[in-house]
Amino acid sequence: MKLLGWVAVAMAAVVVTGSLSAYGYYWKLQSAVHHEDVDALLGKNRPKKLNSALNILVLGSDTRDGANAQYGHGLKGKPPASDTMVMLHLSPGGGQAVAVSFPRDLMVPIPECTKKDGTKVPGSSIAMLNEAMAHAGPTCTINTIEQVTKIHIDHFVQVDFVGFKRIATAVGGVPVCVTADVHDKDSGLNLTKGRHRLKGEDALAYVRSRKGFGNGSDTERIKRQQHFFGALAKEAMGRGVLTDPGRLNELLRATAESMTTDKKLTVAEMLKIAQGMRDLNAGKLRFVTAPSGAYARNKNRVALTQPAADRFFKALREDVTVPAPAKASSAQPGKVRVYNASGVDGRAAQVATQLKDGGWQVTGVGNLTSRTQATYVRYGTGAAPQARALAKLLPGAKVAPRAKTPAGAVDLVIGTAFTSVRTSGVPVQRGESRASDTVCEKVA
């Protein structure tokens, strides 16, 4: 099985475009990127945009043309399929992002599609999602996902093996951790137990590997890829890639030369997207898999789980900006002390980190000896607005004044019924991760 990276858009929109103005690479990047007029091919029968959120579909290509031939000659000359499909959803306001993975073997109806030459290709009542690209190019994958999710796709980005290797190298390598030695002859991965920083071929082998980890399923591999791409985004955001002209230039070239996009995703549009994402950090970049489970007719395939999938897609379609922390004055953000009464080790620290990422000023973290089922937001004199704003991020939380809480401050008591901090208009999904997470992968 082949991995195809999705990170080109994160690098282009989050990393690359954030510094284009500083180094003047507009036209160099623009001329290197390949473009396809998918909007003309898709026509007008598409889902409507309901808000200012942006949805960018990131596709991998298993093409064996050119330098990609070293990863297997059997597919050379054949229409490429897409083994990795991720929709990057940027919430209104740009401060939150959700990367939604679609399994390659997800069984869905594929609609009639139009090739670049205008040829109509009949649809299929049921087929694996990754076949859509081989069916009629990236336009067909966009068409299929739009019909399944009813979500309007604003842009698409496609990248190949070689581009993925270059990106991993350009950021200085990506940190990973494994619980035991890994040797996978199929992908070529060889790692010893512990922590590593992977570049180039090693990075590609790591995300392509399937048999060396967990239960060897594609679902397990998707989770590992999500952790890897989160670490990659975190590295790009935090290791000075944007301030080092040499590394930035390498990253620009690596991304552009291996990228195909829609015609509307110009350098100017990338810059506009990046400017709207200035508040995005690793803690606000979430990774989820479209709700899915076993396909009844074939145990080696998966299908969307209903009604969970429809509810999730509806939340994405109707995503709204979450209220920012209320302020006691124009200069001071909301202050909060976080206490753990859930009995779950580390819960207070975890919540505190998420609140900090959201702009809250956490002034204390601790554990209570007694447990409580409900989650409470208690506030001191003058802090009612902060308390109400915080409660909006904590479904089911009870708000009340408390004499012992300092004036202008809020105390958050996390109960056993607590589920998660609501960091965007999209509810937290089971099994999701964040780019800020540090994970050591379980070896088979």
ZAFI-216794 format. One line per 10 residues: number of its first residue (from 1); for each residue x, y, z of N, C-alpha, C. Coordinates in steps of 0.02 Angstrom, whole numbers, plus 50000, padded with zeros to 5 digits. Layout:
N
NUM) X Y Z X Y Z X Y Z  ...
This chain:
444
1) 50042 49940 50000 50000 50000 50000 50044 50062 50000  50018 50115 49973 50059 50175 49965 50031 50232 50006  50077 50271 50032 50055 50332 50065 50060 50391 50017  50014 50435 50022 50021 50497 49985 50008 50554 50034  50053 50600 50038 50049 50652 50089 49995 50703 50076  49971 50731 50131 49920 50783 50124 49946 50851 50143  50009 50856 50165 50032 50916 50200 50047 50975 50155  50042 50969 50089 50060 51025 50047 50020 51088 50063  49955 51080 50077 49916 51140 50090 49935 51171 50157  49950 51130 50205 49972 51157 50269 50036 51196 50261
11) 50081 51169 50220 50144 51204 50208 50132 51267 50166  50087 51261 50117 50075 51318 50072 50037 51373 50108  49985 51354 50143 49941 51404 50174 49964 51426 50243  49989 51379 50283 50008 51396 50351 50080 51420 50354  50124 51386 50318 50195 51402 50322 50218 51447 50266  50210 51424 50205 50240 51460 50149 50210 51529 50140  50145 51533 50133 50115 51597 50118 50122 51646 50174  50131 51622 50235 50141 51667 50291 50203 51709 50285  50249 51691 50241 50311 51729 50235 50327 51749 50163  50281 51740 50118 50295 51758 50049 50313 51831 50042
21) 50278 51874 50078 50291 51945 50071 50361 51963 50095  50387 51924 50143 50452 51941 50172 50509 51926 50124  50500 51876 50081 50556 51856 50039 50543 51862 49964  50484 51884 49945 50471 51900 49875 50473 51842 49828  50443 51784 49848 50445 51724 49805 50380 51715 49766  50340 51766 49760 50274 51759 49728 50277 51724 49660  50314 51752 49615 50311 51727 49546 50348 51662 49538  50399 51651 49577 50435 51588 49573 50389 51531 49593  50351 51541 49647 50304 51489 49669 50248 51481 49619  50221 51537 49596 50164 51535 49550 50180 51496 49487
31) 50239 51506 49460 50258 51473 49397 50273 51399 49407  50292 51379 49468 50309 51309 49480 50249 51265 49494  50195 51294 49520 50135 51256 49537 50096 51238 49474  50071 51177 49471 50027 51155 49416 49955 51170 49436  49914 51189 49387 49845 51207 49401 49797 51168 49355  49738 51152 49382 49684 51121 49343 49620 51161 49354  49582 51170 49302 49519 51208 49306 49462 51162 49327  49464 51140 49390 49413 51092 49413 49344 51124 49420  49342 51189 49433 49276 51221 49442 49235 51218 49378  49268 51227 49321 49232 51223 49257 49206 51153 49245
41) 49244 51102 49266 49224 51033 49256 49169 51011 49304  49168 51040 49364 49118 51021 49414 49049 51047 49398  49045 51103 49363 48980 51131 49346 48947 51166 49405  48881 51172 49402 48844 51211 49452 48807 51168 49503  48803 51103 49493 48767 51059 49539 48811 51041 49598  48824 51091 49640 48870 51082 49696 48837 51107 49760  48860 51084 49819 48834 51110 49882 48847 51185 49888  48801 51221 49919 48810 51293 49929 48856 51306 49988  48893 51362 49984 48932 51384 50042 48884 51417 50091  48888 51396 50155 48843 51422 50206 48874 51475 50251
51) 48941 51481 50249 48975 51529 50293 49043 51545 50264  49085 51577 50304 49151 51597 50280 49206 51546 50293  49187 51486 50316 49237 51433 50325 49267 51414 50258  49329 51390 50259 49363 51366 50199 49374 51291 50204  49362 51256 50150 49373 51184 50147 49421 51168 50089  49479 51142 50106 49531 51128 50057 49544 51053 50056  49530 51021 50000 49540 50949 49994 49612 50934 49974  49647 50896 50015 49716 50878 50001 49719 50806 49979  49748 50794 49920 49750 50728 49891 49822 50705 49881  49833 50640 49889 49896 50611 49871 49889 50579 49802
61) 49943 50572 49767 49942 50540 49702 49992 50483 49703  49970 50423 49685 50017 50366 49683 50048 50359 49613  50054 50414 49578 50086 50412 49512 50156 50382 49516  50175 50344 49465 50243 50317 49461 50282 50349 49404  50257 50405 49381 50292 50441 49328 50352 50479 49356  50401 50491 49315 50459 50530 49335 50497 50498 49392  50517 50540 49441 50557 50516 49497 50518 50470 49543  50452 50466 49536 50412 50422 49579 50416 50349 49557  50448 50335 49500 50451 50266 49474 50487 50219 49521  50532 50244 49564 50570 50201 49609 50526 50167 49661
71) 50463 50189 49669 50419 50158 49718 50373 50106 49688  50393 50080 49630 50355 50026 49599 50339 50042 49527  50358 49998 49481 50347 50010 49410 50279 49984 49387  50245 49944 49430 50183 49913 49409 50128 49961 49390  50130 50021 49420 50078 50071 49406 50099 50124 49356  50161 50118 49330 50186 50169 49284 50143 50171 49221  50122 50231 49202 50081 50239 49143 50007 50231 49155  49987 50209 49215 49916 50201 49231 49890 50264 49265  49824 50276 49260 49796 50335 49294 49809 50330 49369  49835 50383 49400 49849 50380 49472 49785 50378 49513
81) 49788 50343 49569 49733 50343 49617 49756 50385 49677  49711 50395 49724 49727 50435 49783 49720 50391 49844  49776 50379 49878 49775 50339 49938 49766 50380 50001  49775 50445 49997 49766 50489 50054 49721 50546 50033  49667 50555 50071 49619 50608 50057 49601 50642 50122  49619 50705 50128 49608 50743 50189 49575 50810 50172  49521 50825 50205 49489 50891 50197 49511 50935 50255  49547 50988 50240 49568 51036 50290 49513 51089 50296  49479 51089 50354 49424 51135 50366 49449 51192 50410  49448 51253 50384 49470 51312 50421 49408 51349 50445
91) 49398 51350 50510 49338 51381 50539 49335 51455 50524  49275 51485 50523 49269 51557 50513 49313 51594 50564  49350 51642 50540 49396 51678 50584 49467 51653 50579  49477 51590 50556 49543 51563 50543 49582 51539 50604  49553 51543 50664 49590 51524 50724 49587 51451 50742  49547 51412 50706 49539 51340 50719 49540 51303 50652  49565 51241 50653 49567 51201 50592 49555 51128 50610  49519 51093 50567 49507 51021 50576 49527 50986 50511  49572 50938 50517 49594 50898 50459 49556 50832 50462  49511 50821 50414 49468 50762 50413 49495 50711 50364
101) 49515 50653 50388 49540 50599 50345 49483 50556 50320  49485 50540 50256 49436 50494 50226 49474 50430 50208  49455 50372 50236 49490 50309 50220 49489 50295 50145  49544 50269 50120 49550 50254 50049 49500 50200 50027  49484 50154 50072 49438 50100 50055 49367 50112 50081  49350 50176 50090 49282 50194 50109 49235 50182 50050  49182 50143 50061 49135 50127 50007 49082 50182 50001  49081 50213 49942 49035 50269 49929 49011 50266 49857  48956 50300 49841 48935 50306 49771 48979 50358 49736  49002 50342 49676 49041 50389 49637 48997 50416 49581
111) 48987 50482 49578 48941 50511 49528 48973 50513 49459  48934 50530 49409 48961 50542 49342 49011 50600 49346  49068 50592 49314 49120 50642 49317 49143 50663 49247  49176 50721 49244 49201 50747 49181 49277 50750 49182  49309 50721 49132 49382 50724 49127 49404 50792 49101  49470 50804 49103 49497 50868 49079 49481 50880 49005  49476 50826 48966 49462 50835 48894 49387 50842 48880  49346 50844 48933 49274 50852 48925 49236 50787 48920  49270 50730 48920 49237 50665 48915 49198 50650 48979  49136 50627 48972 49095 50608 49029 49109 50535 49047
121) 49119 50522 49112 49133 50454 49135 49075 50433 49180  49041 50377 49164 48984 50355 49204 49004 50343 49277  48956 50353 49321 48968 50343 49392 48962 50271 49412  48968 50258 49477 48962 50191 49504 48919 50194 49567  48874 50146 49575 48829 50147 49633 48867 50137 49698  48923 50101 49696 48963 50091 49756 49034 50071 49735  49083 50104 49764 49154 50090 49748 49198 50120 49803  49262 50101 49804 49308 50130 49852 49321 50203 49833  49325 50246 49882 49334 50317 49871 49397 50333 49831  49451 50296 49843 49514 50313 49809 49512 50298 49734
131) 49460 50262 49711 49454 50248 49640 49429 50309 49601  49402 50358 49637 49374 50417 49602 49427 50453 49561  49488 50459 49588 49540 50495 49551 49559 50457 49487  49566 50391 49492 49581 50352 49432 49523 50355 49383  49463 50365 49409 49402 50369 49369 49405 50429 49321  49420 50488 49350 49420 50549 49308 49460 50606 49340  49514 50590 49374 49558 50641 49401 49533 50671 49466  49567 50723 49492 49549 50754 49555 49479 50784 49555  49456 50805 49497 49388 50832 49492 49337 50781 49517  49347 50718 49501 49300 50666 49520 49302 50653 49596
141) 49361 50657 49626 49366 50649 49698 49330 50706 49733  49339 50767 49709 49304 50824 49737 49229 50815 49731  49206 50796 49671 49136 50785 49658 49107 50733 49705  49143 50678 49714 49119 50623 49757 49113 50645 49829  49164 50678 49855 49163 50699 49926 49110 50753 49937  49101 50797 49889 49048 50847 49896 48980 50815 49899  48968 50765 49856 48903 50732 49855 48890 50692 49919  48943 50662 49946 48936 50621 50007 48926 50664 50069  48963 50719 50074 48963 50760 50134 48916 50820 50131  48897 50840 50070 48859 50902 50057 48897 50964 50080
151) 48964 50958 50081 49008 51014 50099 49040 51041 50036  49040 51107 50028 49070 51139 49970 49146 51140 49978  49182 51113 49929 49255 51114 49929 49279 51177 49893  49316 51219 49928 49338 51283 49899 49400 51275 49856  49447 51232 49877 49509 51223 49841 49533 51151 49848  49579 51131 49805 49611 51066 49814 49686 51073 49802  49723 51027 49834 49796 51023 49826 49814 50950 49819  49857 50935 49771 49880 50866 49760 49957 50864 49764  49984 50813 49797 50057 50807 49804 50077 50734 49794  50139 50722 49773 50162 50653 49761 50216 50633 49812
161) 50244 50572 49804 50294 50546 49850 50354 50593 49857  50380 50613 49800 50441 50654 49799 50430 50720 49836  50373 50750 49825 50358 50812 49859 50353 50803 49934  50324 50747 49955 50319 50733 50027 50388 50728 50059  50434 50692 50027 50501 50685 50053 50536 50752 50060  50528 50794 50010 50561 50859 50011 50534 50903 50067  50469 50900 50079 50439 50940 50131 50465 50919 50200  50466 50853 50213 50491 50828 50277 50563 50848 50289  50603 50849 50237 50673 50868 50243 50680 50943 50252  50639 50982 50217 50645 51055 50219 50630 51084 50288
171) 50588 51051 50327 50573 51077 50394 50624 51054 50446  50676 51017 50423 50727 50994 50469 50713 50926 50499  50666 50890 50470 50648 50824 50496 50589 50828 50543  50556 50771 50552 50495 50768 50593 50507 50720 50651  50494 50740 50714 50505 50696 50772 50452 50642 50777  50473 50580 50788 50427 50524 50799 50453 50483 50857  50410 50441 50884 50428 50396 50939 50395 50329 50928  50432 50274 50939 50404 50206 50932 50420 50167 50996  50374 50123 51016 50381 50087 51079 50428 50027 51075  50447 50007 51014 50493 49950 51004 50525 49957 50936
181) 50573 49913 50921 50606 49914 50855 50554 49900 50801  50563 49932 50743 50518 49922 50686 50560 49904 50624  50540 49849 50591 50572 49829 50529 50518 49808 50480  50505 49848 50430 50453 49835 50381 50486 49832 50312  50493 49772 50285 50527 49764 50220 50486 49793 50163  50420 49796 50171 50378 49823 50117 50390 49898 50106  50392 49935 50161 50402 50008 50155 50475 50027 50160  50517 49981 50186 50587 49997 50194 50603 50031 50259  50556 50030 50306 50566 50065 50370 50606 50022 50419  50658 50052 50448 50698 50019 50500 50713 50069 50554
191) 50681 50060 50613 50690 50105 50669 50703 50065 50733  50744 50093 50777 50753 50063 50843 50704 50095 50891  50692 50062 50947 50646 50088 50998 50667 50158 51020  50618 50202 51029 50633 50268 51054 50615 50324 51006  50649 50380 51014 50634 50440 50975 50682 50449 50916  50654 50475 50862 50693 50486 50801 50669 50551 50768  50712 50579 50725 50693 50635 50683 50701 50613 50611  50645 50608 50574 50645 50578 50508 50642 50629 50452  50683 50618 50401 50684 50659 50341 50677 50613 50280  50663 50643 50222 50666 50609 50158 50637 50539 50156
201) 50679 50491 50134 50656 50422 50125 50630 50392 50190  50663 50406 50247 50641 50379 50310 50571 50404 50329  50559 50468 50316 50493 50496 50331 50439 50463 50287  50455 50454 50224 50407 50422 50178 50394 50350 50199  50447 50313 50216 50440 50244 50237 50397 50239 50300  50405 50287 50345 50368 50287 50408 50293 50293 50396  50273 50339 50354 50202 50349 50344 50172 50299 50294  50214 50266 50255 50189 50213 50210 50181 50147 50247  50221 50137 50300 50222 50073 50336 50153 50056 50364  50136 49992 50358 50072 49969 50384 50081 49908 50430
211) 50121 49860 50408 50127 49797 50444 50166 49803 50509  50207 49854 50515 50250 49859 50574 50218 49890 50635  50156 49914 50629 50125 49950 50684 50056 49923 50701  50039 49926 50766 49972 49910 50788 49946 49845 50761  49883 49846 50736 49853 49786 50708 49863 49780 50632  49902 49826 50604 49916 49824 50533 49861 49848 50488  49808 49877 50516 49751 49899 50476 49764 49969 50446  49725 49985 50395 49731 50051 50365 49707 50105 50413  49659 50086 50457 49635 50133 50507 49690 50153 50555  49730 50103 50576 49787 50117 50621 49838 50161 50585
221) 49848 50148 50522 49897 50188 50485 49874 50261 50478  49810 50271 50467 49783 50339 50463 49798 50377 50527  49787 50345 50585 49801 50378 50648 49875 50397 50654  49919 50351 50634 49991 50366 50638 50009 50423 50590  49979 50423 50531 49992 50477 50484 49968 50544 50513  49911 50543 50546 49886 50605 50576 49934 50631 50628  49961 50586 50669 50010 50607 50720 50072 50635 50686  50094 50603 50633 50155 50625 50597 50144 50694 50567  50087 50703 50533 50074 50767 50500 50064 50823 50551  50036 50804 50609 50030 50854 50663 50099 50876 50687
231) 50144 50827 50695 50212 50843 50716 50248 50885 50663  50235 50870 50600 50264 50908 50545 50241 50980 50547  50176 50990 50555 50149 51059 50559 50178 51096 50619  50183 51060 50675 50211 51091 50736 50283 51112 50725  50322 51070 50691 50391 51087 50677 50396 51149 50634  50355 51151 50582 50357 51208 50536 50337 51273 50571  50290 51267 50618 50267 51326 50654 50318 51350 50706  50356 51303 50735 50395 51320 50793 50471 51317 50788  50499 51296 50732 50572 51287 50729 50607 51339 50685  50576 51395 50675 50610 51448 50639 50613 51440 50564
241) 50573 51395 50536 50573 51387 50464 50555 51452 50428  50510 51490 50459 50486 51551 50427 50537 51608 50430  50586 51603 50475 50634 51659 50482 50702 51643 50453  50711 51583 50426 50775 51564 50396 50766 51564 50320  50795 51613 50284 50785 51618 50212 50804 51555 50174  50859 51522 50194 50880 51462 50159 50831 51406 50166  50808 51392 50227 50759 51339 50239 50692 51356 50208  50673 51419 50211 50610 51439 50181 50612 51429 50106  50667 51448 50075 50674 51440 50002 50669 51366 49983  50702 51322 50023 50698 51250 50009 50627 51225 50016
251) 50592 51249 50067 50523 51228 50078 50478 51253 50022  50488 51314 50000 50449 51341 49945 50457 51298 49882  50519 51284 49866 50532 51245 49805 50505 51174 49811  50513 51144 49870 50489 51076 49881 50413 51072 49873  50378 51121 49900 50305 51121 49897 50280 51135 49826  50307 51187 49795 50281 51209 49730 50292 51159 49675  50351 51129 49671 50367 51085 49616 50328 51020 49617  50299 51003 49674 50263 50939 49680 50189 50950 49691  50164 51009 49677 50096 51026 49694 50054 51041 49633  49992 51016 49633 49942 51034 49584 49882 51062 49622
261) 49855 51117 49599 49798 51148 49633 49745 51169 49582  49688 51191 49608 49638 51222 49564 49663 51291 49543  49635 51317 49489 49658 51380 49461 49648 51439 49509  49598 51434 49552 49584 51490 49597 49632 51494 49656  49669 51440 49669 49716 51441 49725 49783 51470 49701  49782 51534 49688 49841 51570 49665 49884 51590 49724  49942 51618 49711 49985 51642 49765 49949 51696 49805  49914 51740 49771 49877 51792 49806 49824 51763 49853  49790 51710 49830 49739 51678 49871 49771 51643 49930  49829 51609 49919 49865 51577 49974 49883 51628 50028
271) 49907 51686 50006 49926 51738 50053 49866 51763 50092  49810 51769 50059 49748 51791 50093 49728 51740 50145  49732 51676 50128 49715 51623 50176 49762 51626 50236  49826 51633 50223 49876 51634 50277 49865 51693 50324  49848 51750 50296 49837 51809 50337 49777 51799 50384  49729 51758 50362 49672 51743 50404 49684 51689 50454  49744 51658 50452 49761 51603 50497 49817 51621 50545  49828 51685 50557 49884 51706 50599 49877 51683 50671  49816 51670 50694 49806 51648 50763 49807 51572 50770  49818 51536 50716 49819 51463 50719 49885 51439 50748
281) 49881 51393 50798 49941 51361 50824 49929 51286 50828  49979 51249 50851 49975 51176 50850 49917 51150 50892  49900 51185 50946 49846 51162 50989 49777 51172 50958  49774 51212 50905 49710 51226 50873 49702 51189 50807  49750 51146 50790 49745 51105 50730 49727 51034 50750  49665 51013 50734 49639 50948 50755 49640 50899 50697  49648 50835 50713 49648 50782 50663 49594 50731 50681  49549 50718 50634 49496 50669 50646 49488 50626 50584  49454 50569 50592 49437 50526 50536 49361 50528 50527  49338 50533 50467 49266 50533 50454 49235 50472 50489
291) 49181 50481 50527 49150 50425 50564 49136 50366 50518  49167 50311 50531 49160 50252 50487 49173 50189 50526  49150 50134 50497 49158 50068 50528 49156 50014 50475  49149 49953 50497 49152 49896 50451 49097 49900 50398  49115 49880 50337 49068 49876 50282 49038 49806 50281  48972 49801 50284 48939 49737 50294 48956 49685 50240  48968 49706 50178 48978 49659 50124 49051 49637 50115  49097 49671 50148 49168 49654 50140 49206 49679 50201  49233 49633 50239 49268 49652 50302 49331 49693 50289  49355 49692 50228 49416 49731 50212 49400 49802 50188
301) 49336 49821 50191 49316 49888 50172 49280 49921 50230  49271 49987 50225 49236 50024 50278 49180 50065 50247  49132 50084 50289 49076 50125 50267 49063 50179 50319  49032 50234 50299 49016 50286 50346 48968 50260 50399  48979 50281 50461 48936 50261 50517 48882 50314 50525  48819 50292 50520 48763 50339 50525 48725 50327 50590  48696 50379 50620 48692 50448 50595 48753 50491 50613  48804 50461 50643 48862 50500 50667 48895 50540 50610  48903 50508 50552 48936 50542 50496 48897 50603 50473  48832 50595 50465 48790 50651 50442 48791 50708 50493
311) 48791 50692 50558 48793 50744 50609 48860 50782 50606  48914 50744 50596 48980 50774 50592 48986 50820 50531  48965 50796 50473 48968 50837 50413 48924 50899 50419  48867 50892 50452 48823 50950 50462 48858 51003 50506  48894 50980 50557 48930 51026 50601 48984 51064 50561  49017 51029 50515 49067 51062 50474 49034 51113 50427  48979 51093 50397 48944 51139 50351 48921 51203 50386  48899 51195 50448 48869 51250 50484 48915 51280 50537  48979 51266 50531 49029 51290 50580 49024 51365 50589  49028 51386 50653 49027 51457 50669 49086 51473 50714
321) 49102 51535 50720 49157 51556 50762 49138 51549 50835  49181 51516 50875 49170 51509 50947 49188 51575 50981  49148 51598 51030 49164 51661 51064 49234 51661 51094  49269 51716 51087 49336 51723 51117 49329 51735 51191  49382 51726 51230 49379 51739 51302 49355 51810 51316  49308 51816 51363 49286 51883 51382 49343 51919 51417  49344 51985 51412 49398 52024 51442 49372 52070 51497  49408 52073 51553 49390 52118 51607 49401 52190 51585  49451 52200 51543 49465 52265 51513 49493 52254 51444  49507 52307 51408 49533 52299 51341 49602 52269 51341
331) 49637 52269 51399 49707 52245 51401 49715 52177 51433  49667 52156 51474 49676 52095 51513 49631 52038 51488  49659 51980 51469 49617 51922 51450 49587 51890 51512  49539 51845 51503 49507 51811 51558 49556 51768 51597  49552 51770 51664 49595 51730 51707 49556 51670 51733  49587 51612 51734 49553 51552 51757 49600 51506 51794  49576 51476 51849 49611 51423 51884 49575 51358 51869  49613 51306 51853 49583 51242 51831 49595 51189 51884  49541 51157 51907 49545 51105 51959 49515 51040 51933  49548 50986 51948 49527 50920 51924 49489 50883 51979
341) 49424 50873 51968 49383 50834 52014 49352 50774 51977  49386 50754 51922 49359 50700 51880 49388 50632 51898  49445 50631 51933 49479 50568 51948 49523 50544 51891  49526 50581 51836 49568 50563 51779 49635 50599 51784  49689 50562 51789 49755 50592 51796 49771 50638 51738  49796 50697 51754 49819 50743 51703 49764 50783 51669  49701 50774 51690 49646 50808 51655 49651 50884 51663  49668 50909 51721 49673 50981 51731 49727 51012 51687  49785 50979 51683 49839 51005 51641 49820 51005 51568  49784 50952 51547 49763 50947 51477 49715 51004 51459
351) 49666 51015 51502 49617 51068 51490 49651 51136 51493  49697 51145 51540 49733 51208 51546 49770 51225 51482  49801 51175 51452 49838 51186 51389 49790 51208 51334  49732 51176 51329 49684 51194 51278 49657 51265 51288  49647 51284 51351 49623 51351 51365 49676 51403 51349  49739 51388 51364 49793 51434 51347 49797 51444 51271  49789 51388 51235 49790 51393 51161 49734 51438 51136  49679 51440 51175 49622 51482 51155 49626 51553 51179  49682 51571 51213 49692 51640 51234 49676 51654 51306  49658 51603 51345 49644 51613 51416 49708 51617 51456
361) 49706 51656 51510 49763 51663 51555 49753 51616 51614  49785 51557 51611 49779 51507 51664 49827 51525 51720  49800 51539 51780 49841 51561 51836 49855 51507 51887  49824 51448 51878 49836 51393 51924 49805 51329 51900  49837 51272 51918 49812 51206 51900 49820 51161 51961  49768 51121 51977 49774 51078 52035 49723 51022 52035  49727 50978 52085 49682 50921 52093 49642 50929 52158  49579 50912 52156 49537 50912 52216 49533 50841 52243  49529 50834 52309 49526 50767 52340 49459 50734 52330  49406 50773 52324 49339 50745 52314 49320 50751 52241
371) 49276 50706 52218 49253 50707 52149 49184 50738 52144  49169 50764 52085 49103 50790 52071 49084 50768 52000  49021 50754 51990 49000 50732 51923 48997 50791 51874  48966 50845 51895 48958 50902 51851 49023 50943 51847  49027 50983 51795 49082 51031 51787 49056 51100 51805  49093 51135 51848 49071 51200 51873 49117 51256 51851  49086 51312 51834 49123 51374 51820 49101 51424 51874  49147 51438 51921 49132 51482 51978 49173 51546 51971  49143 51602 51983 49177 51665 51969 49174 51714 52028  49225 51757 52030 49229 51809 52081 49196 51873 52058
381) 49198 51923 52100 49167 51987 52085 49192 52016 52019  49145 52035 51977 49162 52067 51914 49183 52020 51858  49180 51954 51870 49204 51906 51820 49147 51867 51787  49086 51890 51794 49030 51854 51763 49036 51848 51687  49058 51901 51651 49065 51893 51578 49116 51840 51559  49173 51837 51595 49223 51785 51581 49194 51716 51594  49156 51709 51648 49128 51644 51666 49079 51620 51613  49037 51666 51588 48989 51646 51537 49025 51626 51472  49078 51663 51454 49115 51647 51393 49149 51579 51400  49177 51565 51460 49209 51500 51471 49159 51443 51468
391) 49100 51454 51498 49049 51401 51499 49027 51382 51429  49030 51428 51381 49011 51412 51312 49058 51361 51281  49118 51355 51309 49166 51306 51283 49161 51239 51318  49116 51234 51369 49112 51174 51411 49039 51151 51413  49017 51111 51365 48948 51089 51363 48924 51060 51429  48868 51086 51456 48840 51061 51518 48868 51092 51581  48916 51136 51575 48946 51166 51635 48896 51211 51672  48900 51211 51739 48856 51252 51780 48894 51314 51804  48862 51372 51796 48895 51435 51812 48864 51465 51875  48907 51488 51921 48883 51518 51983 48937 51562 52014
401) 48917 51616 52050 48967 51657 52085 48994 51619 52146  49054 51639 52168 49085 51607 52227 49125 51660 52264  49110 51668 52327 49141 51721 52367 49216 51711 52375  49240 51648 52377 49311 51634 52389 49353 51641 52326  49321 51647 52268 49359 51657 52206 49379 51731 52201  49443 51744 52186 49467 51814 52183 49427 51856 52134  49423 51920 52149 49388 51966 52104 49420 51965 52035  49378 51963 51983 49404 51963 51915 49428 51896 51890  49421 51843 51930 49447 51777 51911 49391 51726 51908  49407 51669 51876 49360 51613 51868 49393 51549 51890
411) 49356 51507 51926 49380 51440 51945 49341 51388 51905  49377 51345 51870 49346 51291 51832 49358 51225 51869  49304 51191 51887 49308 51126 51921 49284 51073 51871  49328 51029 51851 49312 50978 51800 49284 50916 51834  49222 50898 51815 49189 50841 51845 49198 50777 51805  49170 50722 51831 49176 50657 51798 49138 50654 51733  49087 50696 51724 49048 50696 51662 49079 50738 51607  49135 50771 51622 49168 50813 51572 49188 50772 51511  49179 50801 51451 49199 50767 51389 49256 50802 51355  49250 50867 51343 49303 50902 51307 49290 50977 51308
421) 49343 51014 51290 49337 51086 51280 49314 51097 51208  49263 51137 51200 49238 51153 51133 49281 51208 51104  49327 51189 51060 49374 51238 51033 49354 51266 50965  49301 51240 50935 49275 51269 50873 49202 51251 50869  49170 51272 50815 49100 51255 50806 49090 51182 50789  49144 51143 50781 49140 51072 50764 49152 51031 50827  49103 50992 50851 49112 50953 50912 49172 50907 50909  49202 50895 50967 49258 50848 50972 49235 50779 50951  49276 50745 50911 49260 50679 50886 49300 50625 50923  49272 50567 50926 49306 50511 50959 49372 50495 50923
431) 49425 50489 50962 49490 50471 50934 49528 50527 50901  49504 50589 50907 49539 50644 50874 49604 50660 50910  49650 50692 50874 49713 50713 50903 49726 50785 50882  49780 50814 50910 49798 50882 50894 49872 50885 50875  49889 50936 50837 49959 50943 50817 50005 50953 50876  49977 50976 50932 50018 50988 50992 50031 50924 51032  49998 50869 51015 50007 50806 51051 50075 50775 51038  50102 50741 51089 50163 50701 51081 50144 50628 51091  50154 50587 51040 50130 50518 51041 50188 50470 51027  50191 50415 51065 50238 50361 51050 50198 50303 51021
441) 50211 50286 50959 50169 50238 50923 50182 50166 50946  50127 50130 50955 50132 50060 50975 50153 50017 50916  50201 49974 50927 50228 49930 50875 50194 49862 50880  50180 49831 50823 50146 49766 50822 50187 49713 50858
